Amino acid sequence: MENMAPVIIIFLIFGGGGMLTRMWSDYNKTRIEMARIKLEQMSASPRGSNREVEALRAELESTRQELRDLRNTSMQYDISFDTALGRMENRVAHVERRIGVNSSQNDVESVTLTGR
């Protein structure tokens, strides 16, 4: 292996250098071409699944609309419940007023609770 240096020098002088340069250049071109093909495949993949992305967006929008509808329905039930509760409170107040008028004629009992 020590005697290889003169052989390598002669090889490089008589055209081997050009061949090595061409090999290195071809290697770099091949790497660049492979990177370009890989990039095209990666960029083509989302285009191919563009329908899937649109389908997901449509499904997401549909879910959002269902959520809005559910909120509206829930709010309507809340308002309806509040209205019914308000009516019940008015009725109870009316009954209490009527009983309060009649109970003034009766004796009022008071209870005192004491601890042990």
Backbone atoms as SQL, in Angstrom:
CREATE TABLE atoms (id INTEGER PRIMARY KEY, chain TEXT, resi INTEGER, resn TEXT, atom TEXT, x REAL, y REAL, z REAL);
INSERT INTO atoms VALUES
  (1, 'A', 1, 'MET', 'N', 0.815, -1.188, 0.000),
  (2, 'A', 1, 'MET', 'CA', 0.000, 0.000, 0.000),
  (3, 'A', 1, 'MET', 'C', 0.862, 1.255, 0.000),
  (4, 'A', 2, 'GLU', 'N', 2.052, 1.153, 0.513),
  (5, 'A', 2, 'GLU', 'CA', 2.926, 2.321, 0.524),
  (6, 'A', 2, 'GLU', 'C', 3.362, 2.679, -0.895),
  (7, 'A', 3, 'ASN', 'N', 3.394, 1.731, -1.787),
  (8, 'A', 3, 'ASN', 'CA', 3.839, 1.959, -3.159),
  (9, 'A', 3, 'ASN', 'C', 2.689, 2.411, -4.058),
  (10, 'A', 4, 'MET', 'N', 1.512, 2.624, -3.509),
  (11, 'A', 4, 'MET', 'CA', 0.345, 3.026, -4.282),
  (12, 'A', 4, 'MET', 'C', 0.379, 4.519, -4.642),
  (13, 'A', 5, 'ALA', 'N', 1.096, 5.320, -3.896),
  (14, 'A', 5, 'ALA', 'CA', 1.126, 6.762, -4.132),
  (15, 'A', 5, 'ALA', 'C', 1.593, 7.088, -5.543),
  (16, 'A', 6, 'PRO', 'N', 2.687, 6.511, -6.064),
  (17, 'A', 6, 'PRO', 'CA', 3.109, 6.848, -7.433),
  (18, 'A', 6, 'PRO', 'C', 2.071, 6.409, -8.475),
  (19, 'A', 7, 'VAL', 'N', 1.408, 5.287, -8.242),
  (20, 'A', 7, 'VAL', 'CA', 0.412, 4.806, -9.200),
  (21, 'A', 7, 'VAL', 'C', -0.774, 5.767, -9.234),
  (22, 'A', 8, 'ILE', 'N', -1.191, 6.254, -8.073),
  (23, 'A', 8, 'ILE', 'CA', -2.311, 7.187, -8.000),
  (24, 'A', 8, 'ILE', 'C', -1.947, 8.501, -8.677),
  (25, 'A', 9, 'ILE', 'N', -0.721, 8.966, -8.492),
  (26, 'A', 9, 'ILE', 'CA', -0.284, 10.232, -9.104),
  (27, 'A', 9, 'ILE', 'C', -0.299, 10.099, -10.623),
  (28, 'A', 10, 'ILE', 'N', 0.220, 9.007, -11.147),
  (29, 'A', 10, 'ILE', 'CA', 0.245, 8.781, -12.602),
  (30, 'A', 10, 'ILE', 'C', -1.190, 8.666, -13.131),
  (31, 'A', 11, 'PHE', 'N', -2.050, 7.986, -12.391),
  (32, 'A', 11, 'PHE', 'CA', -3.448, 7.826, -12.782),
  (33, 'A', 11, 'PHE', 'C', -4.131, 9.183, -12.884),
  (34, 'A', 12, 'LEU', 'N', -3.909, 10.056, -11.892),
  (35, 'A', 12, 'LEU', 'CA', -4.544, 11.365, -11.891),
  (36, 'A', 12, 'LEU', 'C', -3.991, 12.260, -13.003),
  (37, 'A', 13, 'ILE', 'N', -2.697, 12.133, -13.309),
  (38, 'A', 13, 'ILE', 'CA', -2.079, 12.969, -14.354),
  (39, 'A', 13, 'ILE', 'C', -2.625, 12.597, -15.728),
  (40, 'A', 14, 'PHE', 'N', -2.778, 11.324, -16.021),
  (41, 'A', 14, 'PHE', 'CA', -3.162, 10.886, -17.358),
  (42, 'A', 14, 'PHE', 'C', -4.676, 10.671, -17.514),
  (43, 'A', 15, 'GLY', 'N', -5.493, 11.506, -16.907),
  (44, 'A', 15, 'GLY', 'CA', -6.924, 11.480, -17.183),
  (45, 'A', 15, 'GLY', 'C', -7.784, 10.908, -16.075),
  (46, 'A', 16, 'GLY', 'N', -7.218, 10.341, -15.088),
  (47, 'A', 16, 'GLY', 'CA', -8.006, 9.792, -14.005),
  (48, 'A', 16, 'GLY', 'C', -8.699, 10.879, -13.197),
  (49, 'A', 17, 'GLY', 'N', -8.091, 12.046, -13.130),
  (50, 'A', 17, 'GLY', 'CA', -8.680, 13.162, -12.390),
  (51, 'A', 17, 'GLY', 'C', -9.986, 13.610, -13.028),
  (52, 'A', 18, 'GLY', 'N', -9.992, 13.661, -14.362),
  (53, 'A', 18, 'GLY', 'CA', -11.214, 14.042, -15.070),
  (54, 'A', 18, 'GLY', 'C', -12.322, 13.024, -14.844),
  (55, 'A', 19, 'MET', 'N', -11.927, 11.758, -14.833),
  (56, 'A', 19, 'MET', 'CA', -12.906, 10.700, -14.622),
  (57, 'A', 19, 'MET', 'C', -13.478, 10.789, -13.198),
  (58, 'A', 20, 'LEU', 'N', -12.629, 11.026, -12.227),
  (59, 'A', 20, 'LEU', 'CA', -13.109, 11.154, -10.843),
  (60, 'A', 20, 'LEU', 'C', -14.004, 12.382, -10.689),
  (61, 'A', 21, 'THR', 'N', -13.635, 13.475, -11.344),
  (62, 'A', 21, 'THR', 'CA', -14.457, 14.685, -11.285),
  (63, 'A', 21, 'THR', 'C', -15.823, 14.431, -11.906),
  (64, 'A', 22, 'ARG', 'N', -15.834, 13.724, -13.062),
  (65, 'A', 22, 'ARG', 'CA', -17.091, 13.405, -13.725),
  (66, 'A', 22, 'ARG', 'C', -17.936, 12.481, -12.847),
  (67, 'A', 23, 'MET', 'N', -17.305, 11.508, -12.201),
  (68, 'A', 23, 'MET', 'CA', -18.038, 10.592, -11.312),
  (69, 'A', 23, 'MET', 'C', -18.665, 11.370, -10.150),
  (70, 'A', 24, 'TRP', 'N', -17.890, 12.284, -9.577),
  (71, 'A', 24, 'TRP', 'CA', -18.393, 13.081, -8.456),
  (72, 'A', 24, 'TRP', 'C', -19.545, 13.981, -8.914),
  (73, 'A', 25, 'SER', 'N', -19.406, 14.572, -10.108),
  (74, 'A', 25, 'SER', 'CA', -20.458, 15.420, -10.651),
  (75, 'A', 25, 'SER', 'C', -21.717, 14.605, -10.922),
  (76, 'A', 26, 'ASP', 'N', -21.580, 13.419, -11.498),
  (77, 'A', 26, 'ASP', 'CA', -22.736, 12.553, -11.748),
  (78, 'A', 26, 'ASP', 'C', -23.394, 12.130, -10.442),
  (79, 'A', 27, 'TYR', 'N', -22.580, 11.861, -9.443),
  (80, 'A', 27, 'TYR', 'CA', -23.110, 11.488, -8.138),
  (81, 'A', 27, 'TYR', 'C', -23.956, 12.625, -7.571),
  (82, 'A', 28, 'ASN', 'N', -23.452, 13.860, -7.648),
  (83, 'A', 28, 'ASN', 'CA', -24.201, 15.013, -7.138),
  (84, 'A', 28, 'ASN', 'C', -25.475, 15.245, -7.949),
  (85, 'A', 29, 'LYS', 'N', -25.415, 15.095, -9.283),
  (86, 'A', 29, 'LYS', 'CA', -26.606, 15.252, -10.109),
  (87, 'A', 29, 'LYS', 'C', -27.652, 14.201, -9.742),
  (88, 'A', 30, 'THR', 'N', -27.187, 12.988, -9.487),
  (89, 'A', 30, 'THR', 'CA', -28.109, 11.919, -9.110),
  (90, 'A', 30, 'THR', 'C', -28.773, 12.238, -7.774),
  (91, 'A', 31, 'ARG', 'N', -28.005, 12.719, -6.832),
  (92, 'A', 31, 'ARG', 'CA', -28.578, 13.089, -5.534),
  (93, 'A', 31, 'ARG', 'C', -29.593, 14.212, -5.680),
  (94, 'A', 32, 'ILE', 'N', -29.287, 15.207, -6.521),
  (95, 'A', 32, 'ILE', 'CA', -30.214, 16.314, -6.739),
  (96, 'A', 32, 'ILE', 'C', -31.490, 15.811, -7.405),
  (97, 'A', 33, 'GLU', 'N', -31.345, 14.933, -8.401),
  (98, 'A', 33, 'GLU', 'CA', -32.511, 14.372, -9.080),
  (99, 'A', 33, 'GLU', 'C', -33.376, 13.552, -8.120),
  (100, 'A', 34, 'MET', 'N', -32.730, 12.773, -7.259),
  (101, 'A', 34, 'MET', 'CA', -33.477, 11.985, -6.278),
  (102, 'A', 34, 'MET', 'C', -34.236, 12.901, -5.309),
  (103, 'A', 35, 'ALA', 'N', -33.602, 13.979, -4.891),
  (104, 'A', 35, 'ALA', 'CA', -34.265, 14.925, -3.983),
  (105, 'A', 35, 'ALA', 'C', -35.442, 15.589, -4.690),
  (106, 'A', 36, 'ARG', 'N', -35.293, 15.937, -5.985),
  (107, 'A', 36, 'ARG', 'CA', -36.380, 16.549, -6.744),
  (108, 'A', 36, 'ARG', 'C', -37.555, 15.586, -6.882),
  (109, 'A', 37, 'ILE', 'N', -37.272, 14.317, -7.189),
  (110, 'A', 37, 'ILE', 'CA', -38.332, 13.311, -7.324),
  (111, 'A', 37, 'ILE', 'C', -39.045, 13.109, -5.996),
  (112, 'A', 38, 'LYS', 'N', -38.265, 13.050, -4.923),
  (113, 'A', 38, 'LYS', 'CA', -38.864, 12.883, -3.590),
  (114, 'A', 38, 'LYS', 'C', -39.758, 14.066, -3.253),
  (115, 'A', 39, 'LEU', 'N', -39.313, 15.267, -3.576),
  (116, 'A', 39, 'LEU', 'CA', -40.112, 16.463, -3.322),
  (117, 'A', 39, 'LEU', 'C', -41.393, 16.443, -4.151),
  (118, 'A', 40, 'GLU', 'N', -41.310, 16.039, -5.409),
  (119, 'A', 40, 'GLU', 'CA', -42.496, 15.943, -6.252),
  (120, 'A', 40, 'GLU', 'C', -43.494, 14.936, -5.686),
  (121, 'A', 41, 'GLN', 'N', -42.975, 13.816, -5.207),
  (122, 'A', 41, 'GLN', 'CA', -43.861, 12.805, -4.630),
  (123, 'A', 41, 'GLN', 'C', -44.537, 13.331, -3.374),
  (124, 'A', 42, 'MET', 'N', -43.783, 14.044, -2.559),
  (125, 'A', 42, 'MET', 'CA', -44.354, 14.589, -1.325),
  (126, 'A', 42, 'MET', 'C', -45.380, 15.668, -1.638),
  (127, 'A', 43, 'SER', 'N', -45.094, 16.503, -2.637),
  (128, 'A', 43, 'SER', 'CA', -46.044, 17.559, -2.969),
  (129, 'A', 43, 'SER', 'C', -47.229, 17.000, -3.747),
  (130, 'A', 44, 'ALA', 'N', -47.048, 15.911, -4.467),
  (131, 'A', 44, 'ALA', 'CA', -48.157, 15.295, -5.202),
  (132, 'A', 44, 'ALA', 'C', -49.088, 14.561, -4.247),
  (133, 'A', 45, 'SER', 'N', -48.559, 14.078, -3.164),
  (134, 'A', 45, 'SER', 'CA', -49.369, 13.323, -2.214),
  (135, 'A', 45, 'SER', 'C', -50.499, 14.160, -1.627),
  (136, 'A', 46, 'PRO', 'N', -50.248, 15.388, -1.148),
  (137, 'A', 46, 'PRO', 'CA', -51.369, 16.183, -0.644),
  (138, 'A', 46, 'PRO', 'C', -52.367, 16.543, -1.739),
  (139, 'A', 47, 'ARG', 'N', -51.898, 16.737, -2.969),
  (140, 'A', 47, 'ARG', 'CA', -52.832, 17.036, -4.050),
  (141, 'A', 47, 'ARG', 'C', -53.753, 15.854, -4.292),
  (142, 'A', 48, 'GLY', 'N', -53.178, 14.662, -4.207),
  (143, 'A', 48, 'GLY', 'CA', -53.987, 13.465, -4.401),
  (144, 'A', 48, 'GLY', 'C', -55.010, 13.295, -3.291),
  (145, 'A', 49, 'SER', 'N', -54.660, 13.720, -2.103),
  (146, 'A', 49, 'SER', 'CA', -55.573, 13.584, -0.971),
  (147, 'A', 49, 'SER', 'C', -56.352, 14.879, -0.733),
  (148, 'A', 50, 'ASN', 'N', -56.358, 15.752, -1.727),
  (149, 'A', 50, 'ASN', 'CA', -57.086, 17.015, -1.607),
  (150, 'A', 50, 'ASN', 'C', -58.564, 16.754, -1.379),
  (151, 'A', 51, 'ARG', 'N', -59.079, 15.707, -2.024),
  (152, 'A', 51, 'ARG', 'CA', -60.478, 15.340, -1.810),
  (153, 'A', 51, 'ARG', 'C', -60.710, 14.945, -0.361),
  (154, 'A', 52, 'GLU', 'N', -59.762, 14.219, 0.198),
  (155, 'A', 52, 'GLU', 'CA', -59.886, 13.805, 1.593),
  (156, 'A', 52, 'GLU', 'C', -59.870, 15.015, 2.515),
  (157, 'A', 53, 'VAL', 'N', -59.004, 15.968, 2.221),
  (158, 'A', 53, 'VAL', 'CA', -58.930, 17.180, 3.039),
  (159, 'A', 53, 'VAL', 'C', -60.244, 17.949, 2.937),
  (160, 'A', 54, 'GLU', 'N', -60.773, 18.062, 1.728),
  (161, 'A', 54, 'GLU', 'CA', -62.052, 18.753, 1.553),
  (162, 'A', 54, 'GLU', 'C', -63.174, 18.013, 2.270),
  (163, 'A', 55, 'ALA', 'N', -63.144, 16.676, 2.208),
  (164, 'A', 55, 'ALA', 'CA', -64.164, 15.890, 2.909),
  (165, 'A', 55, 'ALA', 'C', -64.063, 16.117, 4.416),
  (166, 'A', 56, 'LEU', 'N', -62.836, 16.172, 4.939),
  (167, 'A', 56, 'LEU', 'CA', -62.648, 16.430, 6.368),
  (168, 'A', 56, 'LEU', 'C', -63.126, 17.827, 6.740),
  (169, 'A', 57, 'ARG', 'N', -62.854, 18.795, 5.870),
  (170, 'A', 57, 'ARG', 'CA', -63.316, 20.161, 6.143),
  (171, 'A', 57, 'ARG', 'C', -64.839, 20.222, 6.154),
  (172, 'A', 58, 'ALA', 'N', -65.461, 19.530, 5.195),
  (173, 'A', 58, 'ALA', 'CA', -66.925, 19.510, 5.151),
  (174, 'A', 58, 'ALA', 'C', -67.491, 18.831, 6.390),
  (175, 'A', 59, 'GLU', 'N', -66.871, 17.736, 6.811),
  (176, 'A', 59, 'GLU', 'CA', -67.322, 17.033, 8.012),
  (177, 'A', 59, 'GLU', 'C', -67.151, 17.910, 9.249),
  (178, 'A', 60, 'LEU', 'N', -66.042, 18.633, 9.315),
  (179, 'A', 60, 'LEU', 'CA', -65.803, 19.539, 10.440),
  (180, 'A', 60, 'LEU', 'C', -66.845, 20.658, 10.460),
  (181, 'A', 61, 'GLU', 'N', -67.160, 21.210, 9.298),
  (182, 'A', 61, 'GLU', 'CA', -68.176, 22.258, 9.234),
  (183, 'A', 61, 'GLU', 'C', -69.544, 21.712, 9.617),
  (184, 'A', 62, 'SER', 'N', -69.839, 20.491, 9.196),
  (185, 'A', 62, 'SER', 'CA', -71.103, 19.854, 9.564),
  (186, 'A', 62, 'SER', 'C', -71.180, 19.671, 11.079),
  (187, 'A', 63, 'THR', 'N', -70.080, 19.252, 11.677),
  (188, 'A', 63, 'THR', 'CA', -70.043, 19.070, 13.135),
  (189, 'A', 63, 'THR', 'C', -70.217, 20.414, 13.842),
  (190, 'A', 64, 'ARG', 'N', -69.600, 21.449, 13.305),
  (191, 'A', 64, 'ARG', 'CA', -69.758, 22.780, 13.899),
  (192, 'A', 64, 'ARG', 'C', -71.218, 23.237, 13.831),
  (193, 'A', 65, 'GLN', 'N', -71.864, 22.983, 12.678),
  (194, 'A', 65, 'GLN', 'CA', -73.266, 23.371, 12.535),
  (195, 'A', 65, 'GLN', 'C', -74.140, 22.599, 13.514),
  (196, 'A', 66, 'GLU', 'N', -73.879, 21.320, 13.677),
  (197, 'A', 66, 'GLU', 'CA', -74.641, 20.521, 14.650),
  (198, 'A', 66, 'GLU', 'C', -74.446, 21.057, 16.060),
  (199, 'A', 67, 'LEU', 'N', -73.223, 21.461, 16.378),
  (200, 'A', 67, 'LEU', 'CA', -72.950, 22.032, 17.697),
  (201, 'A', 67, 'LEU', 'C', -73.709, 23.341, 17.893),
  (202, 'A', 68, 'ARG', 'N', -73.749, 24.196, 16.842),
  (203, 'A', 68, 'ARG', 'CA', -74.524, 25.441, 16.935),
  (204, 'A', 68, 'ARG', 'C', -75.997, 25.140, 17.159),
  (205, 'A', 69, 'ASP', 'N', -76.516, 24.165, 16.403),
  (206, 'A', 69, 'ASP', 'CA', -77.923, 23.789, 16.566),
  (207, 'A', 69, 'ASP', 'C', -78.194, 23.277, 17.973),
  (208, 'A', 70, 'LEU', 'N', -77.278, 22.479, 18.488),
  (209, 'A', 70, 'LEU', 'CA', -77.438, 21.947, 19.845),
  (210, 'A', 70, 'LEU', 'C', -77.426, 23.071, 20.873),
  (211, 'A', 71, 'ARG', 'N', -76.552, 24.044, 20.682),
  (212, 'A', 71, 'ARG', 'CA', -76.520, 25.188, 21.604),
  (213, 'A', 71, 'ARG', 'C', -77.828, 25.974, 21.550),
  (214, 'A', 72, 'ASN', 'N', -78.333, 26.182, 20.329),
  (215, 'A', 72, 'ASN', 'CA', -79.596, 26.911, 20.188),
  (216, 'A', 72, 'ASN', 'C', -80.739, 26.157, 20.861),
  (217, 'A', 73, 'THR', 'N', -80.795, 24.851, 20.637),
  (218, 'A', 73, 'THR', 'CA', -81.844, 24.037, 21.266),
  (219, 'A', 73, 'THR', 'C', -81.720, 24.086, 22.778),
  (220, 'A', 74, 'SER', 'N', -80.496, 23.954, 23.268),
  (221, 'A', 74, 'SER', 'CA', -80.257, 24.009, 24.704),
  (222, 'A', 74, 'SER', 'C', -80.687, 25.358, 25.273),
  (223, 'A', 75, 'MET', 'N', -80.371, 26.426, 24.547),
  (224, 'A', 75, 'MET', 'CA', -80.754, 27.755, 25.022),
  (225, 'A', 75, 'MET', 'C', -82.277, 27.905, 25.030),
  (226, 'A', 76, 'GLN', 'N', -82.937, 27.352, 24.009),
  (227, 'A', 76, 'GLN', 'CA', -84.399, 27.426, 23.981),
  (228, 'A', 76, 'GLN', 'C', -85.006, 26.676, 25.163),
  (229, 'A', 77, 'TYR', 'N', -84.436, 25.497, 25.469),
  (230, 'A', 77, 'TYR', 'CA', -84.939, 24.758, 26.627),
  (231, 'A', 77, 'TYR', 'C', -84.683, 25.523, 27.917),
  (232, 'A', 78, 'ASP', 'N', -83.512, 26.160, 28.026),
  (233, 'A', 78, 'ASP', 'CA', -83.213, 26.960, 29.212),
  (234, 'A', 78, 'ASP', 'C', -84.208, 28.102, 29.365),
  (235, 'A', 79, 'ILE', 'N', -84.474, 28.790, 28.252),
  (236, 'A', 79, 'ILE', 'CA', -85.417, 29.908, 28.306),
  (237, 'A', 79, 'ILE', 'C', -86.806, 29.404, 28.668),
  (238, 'A', 80, 'SER', 'N', -87.201, 28.276, 28.071),
  (239, 'A', 80, 'SER', 'CA', -88.510, 27.704, 28.367),
  (240, 'A', 80, 'SER', 'C', -88.599, 27.297, 29.831),
  (241, 'A', 81, 'PHE', 'N', -87.532, 26.675, 30.340),
  (242, 'A', 81, 'PHE', 'CA', -87.511, 26.282, 31.747),
  (243, 'A', 81, 'PHE', 'C', -87.579, 27.499, 32.656),
  (244, 'A', 82, 'ASP', 'N', -86.819, 28.530, 32.326),
  (245, 'A', 82, 'ASP', 'CA', -86.852, 29.755, 33.138),
  (246, 'A', 82, 'ASP', 'C', -88.239, 30.378, 33.132),
  (247, 'A', 83, 'THR', 'N', -88.881, 30.370, 31.969),
  (248, 'A', 83, 'THR', 'CA', -90.237, 30.925, 31.876),
  (249, 'A', 83, 'THR', 'C', -91.206, 30.119, 32.740),
  (250, 'A', 84, 'ALA', 'N', -91.128, 28.787, 32.634),
  (251, 'A', 84, 'ALA', 'CA', -92.011, 27.936, 33.436),
  (252, 'A', 84, 'ALA', 'C', -91.739, 28.121, 34.925),
  (253, 'A', 85, 'LEU', 'N', -90.473, 28.234, 35.288),
  (254, 'A', 85, 'LEU', 'CA', -90.118, 28.449, 36.686),
  (255, 'A', 85, 'LEU', 'C', -90.663, 29.785, 37.179),
  (256, 'A', 86, 'GLY', 'N', -90.575, 30.808, 36.343),
  (257, 'A', 86, 'GLY', 'CA', -91.120, 32.117, 36.709),
  (258, 'A', 86, 'GLY', 'C', -92.622, 32.051, 36.920),
  (259, 'A', 87, 'ARG', 'N', -93.316, 31.313, 36.035),
  (260, 'A', 87, 'ARG', 'CA', -94.764, 31.157, 36.203),
  (261, 'A', 87, 'ARG', 'C', -95.091, 30.437, 37.502),
  (262, 'A', 88, 'MET', 'N', -94.336, 29.376, 37.799),
  (263, 'A', 88, 'MET', 'CA', -94.564, 28.624, 39.044),
  (264, 'A', 88, 'MET', 'C', -94.338, 29.517, 40.260),
  (265, 'A', 89, 'GLU', 'N', -93.288, 30.333, 40.228),
  (266, 'A', 89, 'GLU', 'CA', -93.027, 31.241, 41.338),
  (267, 'A', 89, 'GLU', 'C', -94.168, 32.234, 41.504),
  (268, 'A', 90, 'ASN', 'N', -94.702, 32.737, 40.386),
  (269, 'A', 90, 'ASN', 'CA', -95.841, 33.670, 40.469),
  (270, 'A', 90, 'ASN', 'C', -97.072, 32.982, 41.061),
  (271, 'A', 91, 'ARG', 'N', -97.318, 31.751, 40.635),
  (272, 'A', 91, 'ARG', 'CA', -98.470, 31.014, 41.169),
  (273, 'A', 91, 'ARG', 'C', -98.321, 30.761, 42.668),
  (274, 'A', 92, 'VAL', 'N', -97.101, 30.333, 43.062),
  (275, 'A', 92, 'VAL', 'CA', -96.861, 30.074, 44.487),
  (276, 'A', 92, 'VAL', 'C', -97.004, 31.373, 45.278),
  (277, 'A', 93, 'ALA', 'N', -96.501, 32.466, 44.751),
  (278, 'A', 93, 'ALA', 'CA', -96.636, 33.755, 45.439),
  (279, 'A', 93, 'ALA', 'C', -98.100, 34.142, 45.559),
  (280, 'A', 94, 'HIS', 'N', -98.868, 33.896, 44.516),
  (281, 'A', 94, 'HIS', 'CA', -100.295, 34.201, 44.551),
  (282, 'A', 94, 'HIS', 'C', -101.001, 33.348, 45.606),
  (283, 'A', 95, 'VAL', 'N', -100.665, 32.040, 45.642),
  (284, 'A', 95, 'VAL', 'CA', -101.269, 31.153, 46.648),
  (285, 'A', 95, 'VAL', 'C', -100.838, 31.586, 48.044),
  (286, 'A', 96, 'GLU', 'N', -99.592, 31.942, 48.220),
  (287, 'A', 96, 'GLU', 'CA', -99.108, 32.381, 49.532),
  (288, 'A', 96, 'GLU', 'C', -99.810, 33.656, 49.964),
  (289, 'A', 97, 'ARG', 'N', -100.070, 34.558, 49.031),
  (290, 'A', 97, 'ARG', 'CA', -100.792, 35.791, 49.384),
  (291, 'A', 97, 'ARG', 'C', -102.215, 35.469, 49.822),
  (292, 'A', 98, 'ARG', 'N', -102.848, 34.549, 49.087),
  (293, 'A', 98, 'ARG', 'CA', -104.222, 34.175, 49.465),
  (294, 'A', 98, 'ARG', 'C', -104.243, 33.500, 50.823),
  (295, 'A', 99, 'ILE', 'N', -103.287, 32.592, 51.053),
  (296, 'A', 99, 'ILE', 'CA', -103.235, 31.904, 52.351),
  (297, 'A', 99, 'ILE', 'C', -102.829, 32.895, 53.435),
  (298, 'A', 100, 'GLY', 'N', -101.936, 33.786, 53.130),
  (299, 'A', 100, 'GLY', 'CA', -101.493, 34.787, 54.094),
  (300, 'A', 100, 'GLY', 'C', -102.640, 35.653, 54.563),
  (301, 'A', 101, 'VAL', 'N', -103.556, 35.974, 53.686),
  (302, 'A', 101, 'VAL', 'CA', -104.721, 36.768, 54.065),
  (303, 'A', 101, 'VAL', 'C', -105.601, 35.957, 54.993),
  (304, 'A', 102, 'ASN', 'N', -105.829, 34.701, 54.710),
  (305, 'A', 102, 'ASN', 'CA', -106.670, 33.847, 55.545),
  (306, 'A', 102, 'ASN', 'C', -105.965, 33.441, 56.831),
  (307, 'A', 103, 'SER', 'N', -104.664, 33.298, 56.813),
  (308, 'A', 103, 'SER', 'CA', -103.956, 32.844, 58.008),
  (309, 'A', 103, 'SER', 'C', -103.864, 33.935, 59.056),
  (310, 'A', 104, 'SER', 'N', -104.072, 35.182, 58.694),
  (311, 'A', 104, 'SER', 'CA', -104.057, 36.237, 59.700),
  (312, 'A', 104, 'SER', 'C', -105.215, 36.064, 60.673),
  (313, 'A', 105, 'GLN', 'N', -106.237, 35.342, 60.239),
  (314, 'A', 105, 'GLN', 'CA', -107.358, 35.080, 61.129),
  (315, 'A', 105, 'GLN', 'C', -107.015, 33.967, 62.111),
  (316, 'A', 106, 'ASN', 'N', -106.127, 33.043, 61.723),
  (317, 'A', 106, 'ASN', 'CA', -105.738, 31.930, 62.597),
  (318, 'A', 106, 'ASN', 'C', -104.562, 32.335, 63.462),
  (319, 'A', 107, 'ASP', 'N', -104.338, 31.559, 64.530),
  (320, 'A', 107, 'ASP', 'CA', -103.187, 31.819, 65.392),
  (321, 'A', 107, 'ASP', 'C', -101.909, 31.367, 64.688),
  (322, 'A', 108, 'VAL', 'N', -100.874, 32.126, 64.889),
  (323, 'A', 108, 'VAL', 'CA', -99.585, 31.817, 64.282),
  (324, 'A', 108, 'VAL', 'C', -98.775, 31.031, 65.288),
  (325, 'A', 109, 'GLU', 'N', -98.246, 29.926, 64.864),
  (326, 'A', 109, 'GLU', 'CA', -97.411, 29.123, 65.746),
  (327, 'A', 109, 'GLU', 'C', -95.963, 29.465, 65.494),
  (328, 'A', 110, 'SER', 'N', -95.164, 29.530, 66.538),
  (329, 'A', 110, 'SER', 'CA', -93.744, 29.727, 66.380),
  (330, 'A', 110, 'SER', 'C', -93.036, 28.581, 67.106),
  (331, 'A', 111, 'VAL', 'N', -92.030, 28.072, 66.487),
  (332, 'A', 111, 'VAL', 'CA', -91.292, 26.937, 67.040),
  (333, 'A', 111, 'VAL', 'C', -89.867, 27.378, 67.242),
  (334, 'A', 112, 'THR', 'N', -89.338, 27.090, 68.447),
  (335, 'A', 112, 'THR', 'CA', -87.957, 27.405, 68.747),
  (336, 'A', 112, 'THR', 'C', -87.206, 26.102, 68.939),
  (337, 'A', 113, 'LEU', 'N', -86.129, 25.941, 68.187),
  (338, 'A', 113, 'LEU', 'CA', -85.304, 24.734, 68.294),
  (339, 'A', 113, 'LEU', 'C', -84.090, 25.059, 69.136),
  (340, 'A', 114, 'THR', 'N', -83.823, 24.166, 70.076),
  (341, 'A', 114, 'THR', 'CA', -82.638, 24.365, 70.922),
  (342, 'A', 114, 'THR', 'C', -81.768, 23.145, 70.800),
  (343, 'A', 115, 'GLY', 'N', -80.525, 23.325, 71.026),
  (344, 'A', 115, 'GLY', 'CA', -79.599, 22.200, 70.973),
  (345, 'A', 115, 'GLY', 'C', -79.597, 21.405, 72.248),
  (346, 'A', 116, 'ARG', 'N', -79.015, 20.257, 72.279),
  (347, 'A', 116, 'ARG', 'CA', -79.004, 19.401, 73.475),
  (348, 'A', 116, 'ARG', 'C', -78.056, 19.863, 74.488);
